[in-house]
Amino acid sequence: MRVSDAVKSLKRARRVGSQEWRAHWRERPVERDTVFYESFAGNGMLCNPEAIFRELLDDPDFAHLEHVWCLSPAMWESGVRREFDGHPRVRFVRYKSPQYFRALATSRYLFNNATFPPEFAKRDEQVYVNTWHGTPFKQMGYDEPGGGPGARNVIRNFLSADYLLAANDFMAEQMYEDAYRLTNIATGQIVTEGSPRVDRQFLDESARARVRRRLERAGVALQADQKVILYAPTWRGESFQKPSNDVVLLAQRVRELKRQLPEGHQVLLRVHQQVYTFALQHPELADILIPDEIPSNEVLGITDVLVTDYSSIFFDFLATGRPVVFFTPDLRSYDDYRGLYLDPGELPGPVVGTVGELARVLVAEGSGEGDDPRVTHRDAYASARERFASREDGGATQRVIDVVLRGRRDDRDVRDVRSDGRTRLLLYLGGMRPNGITTSALSLLNNIDHDRFDVSVLYQYSSSAEVRATEAKVHPRVRVLPRIGGMLWSLRAGKERGQALHGGERSGEETPERVRHQFAHEWRRCFGLAEFDHIVDFSGYAAFWALLLQAGPASSHSIWLHNDLKADQMREVDGHRPHEANLGSVFRTYRDFDHLVSVSEVLMEINRENLADMAPPERHTFARNTIDAGYITRNAPGDHSTVAPVTDDADVSVPARDLPAAVRALGDLHGAQALEGEVERYRTISEVIPPAPGVRTFVTVGRLSPEKNHERLVRAFDLVHQVDPATRLVIIGGGPLEARLRDVVLDLGLGDAVTVAGQRSNPHVVLAKADTFVLSSDYEGQPMVILEARVLGLPVVSTRFASAAGALPDGVGLVVDRDEAALADGMLAALRGEVPNPAFDAAEYNLEATQDFYRVLSPGSAAATS
């Protein structure tokens, strides 16, 4: 065995062993007297979990509890382990170690100030309290750039939590319910009783002295009579997992500030825990850097003035009544790219942009005049303290314990997550690749009444450019819930699992109970305690997703049938049937769906007959796909009548050295996105369909796969081209038969007349420049590209497949037999202007198609008939 193979085998063995370990402990009883704590993925005994832990440990009412703390490998030798060394009720586990996953699966109470990893799924017997780590100043969740995909694991954790702690109503409403869009679907409760960690700020003199000694022992230079200025900036970077290393800049600022302050001031630096490892690499910070394992709130308890930028730490500090200064040299750029919830004018302290301004304010602090923030921002501070810190009285920890462990709620602020009464809908979108199903799904999301429906979408998270581009097209009111992580398979159910996913329709009548159990666990891992009214598999092509969606509790479960599925199953590619087993396994799931939804009435009859042994006939229904006419027409325009292919010797009027300036000027005038779209249209026309006076163009768009039968189209066009050489054919799409199709074009000598253009991000500009749309398929569902062509006013010629009548009703287009001569005759008829092409009312069509969708979800309801 080669070394590389041995390494792969070892890695696989470890992965399988880890899966089996986690699966084993999820089946063991929950330990009712065990509490598990995690702060920032094990970066210390910190924040709200630490405050709750210490209170529980000292409370005689809870002397029966055992406590397990997670620490990262970097923090394993920290002082906190030495503090509790030998304690009979406290133990530690390394983050993501086997012991970690055992504790995570079997502890009754779970406390986390951030997120558990994707492997976590809450069990029914467990109580999960997400304490979070502060009131948000900068935008969060769906409000920030990257939105839901960037916050995917946070949302998953929030939906899993039984309790969400909030310091104030602003945090409960602005962050949990709005920014993370928990409204309607989250079933946990919000506890608004202040922050347990802030209790740690209420220090008497002996406690203040203890904190100072702890800092001094850690190497922090601090004298008893010094005024303590704590500089605590937030992290920066593209994501929480990938912060920027800006420690050098922070060090420069601290040195300059200390130089400008008089004797008696000491500036300490508290960096965000995501940046702490960077700071440790700078020995010049050793005497001012607050160790990560010392709780921030204890340090706030001895701080005289807090200097921060966009960190939530200032909300905590309000409880002290001492001043805050906001040092924000990058305010405009930060607000532009990240966004802030509070306007700088309503902040409870001065906002300064230079070290000199900051020094001047700090010197004035306490003087009672000039720039003293106690004077300049007295009213704003009082207002902010009332709004954000009115519950911070030193007793928040006990109140939280009352709710979670004592069940005391009568005099506590505990409430359900808000609901606005909309119908809750979850759709699985499919692979998010550029194809007809994705186009149909995005169009449906744009046509749904979002005032009536609260819509969430599921798909497999990916960082690929294709998926990210599709994400950007999802309607802004839709809640995206990308699936992350992998399913926790157990080898014990391996055979049944394989049969369920790949065994075809003859692999058994019922899905084995162990497989159903695993998918129920996967549903809980992905969606926690979330609830939906209707669940839709809009893709309909994979048994995995069908089984996962069936595991979700809902009033109805529907699966979409976008094609003649039996014909799709038997389709051959290179002598093989790639979808035979896969679609057979999908068919087996039909008996557990309430609605089998074909995308036209004609197609419904075909699927009902062909799949009669898979589900009762009354479960078959139909809902036509909607179409996004606005998107199509926005992508099609642009006056490119004079565009010619760009060649190496083309005369370019703008010198190359001036191009960047020209691009910037155009971008400033029209906007970068509009400019990018116009450049793409220009390039597509130049490459695919350059103006050719007197030449008439046929176009088709679709995957280059057997059922589309593009070879028949090329051979039919050959007959047309012999009759009228002033014709050309453009074929847009990619697929397994692309190379074969190019060979056919060359064999027929049509290289100058036929363009096999491949996959294009904007096919609509080609459709808009063509004269006739032609389709040569053997079978289809509801070909959306026909509707797209009609939106742009193109006449349509199509072969006669079983569901053709659903795509081209009487009086629209020309339907011909499925042979080369008939298709050629239809194309020649188009050249003579003999193809019926009445105007298409996209708005009226969408209204009717959307009502189809409502009818499927709630037959006979007001939503279906209004």
Secondary structure, 3 states (H helix, E strand, C coil): CCHHHHHHHHHHHHHHHHHHHHHHHHCCCCEEEEEEEECHHHCCCCHHHHHHHHHHHHCHHHCCCEEEEEECHHHCCCHHHHHCCCCCCEEEEECCCHHHHHHHHHEEEEEECCCCCCCCCCCCCCEEEECCCCCCCECCHHHCCCHHHHCHHHHHHHHHCCEEEECCHHHHHHHHHHHCCCCCCCCCEEEECCCHHHHHHCCCHHHHHHHHHHHHHCCCCCCCCCEEEEEECCCCEEECCEECCCHHHHHHHHHHHHHHCCCCEEEEECCCCCCHHHHCCCHHHCCCECCCCCCHHHHHHCCCEEEECCCCHHHHHHHHCCCEEEECCCHHHHHHHCCECCCHHHCCCCEECCHHHHHHHHHHCCCCCCCCHHHHCHHHHHHHHHHHHCCCCCCHHHHHHHHHCCCCCCCCCEEECCCCCCEEEEEECCCCCCCHHHHHHHHHHHHCCCCCEEEEEEEECCCCHHHHHHHCCCCCCCEEEEECCCCCCCHHHHHHHHHHHHCCCCCCCCCCHHHHHHHHHHHHHHHCCCCCCEEEECCCCCHHHHHHHHCCCCCEEEEEECCCHHHHHCCCECCECCCHHHHHHHHHHHHHCCEEEECCHHHHHHHHHHCCCCCCHHHEEECCCCCCHHHHHHHCCCCCCCCCCCCCCCCCCCCHHHHHHHHHHHHHHHCHHHHHHHHHHHHHHHHHCCCCCCCEEEEEECCCCHHHCHHHHHHHHHHHHHHCCCEEEEEECCCCCHHHHHHHHHHCCCCCCEEEEECCCCCHHHHHHCCEEEECCCCCCCCHHHHHHHHCCCCEEEECCCCHHHHCCCCCCEEECCCHHHHHHHHHHHHCCCCCCCCCCHHHHHHHHHHHHHHHHCCCCHHHHC
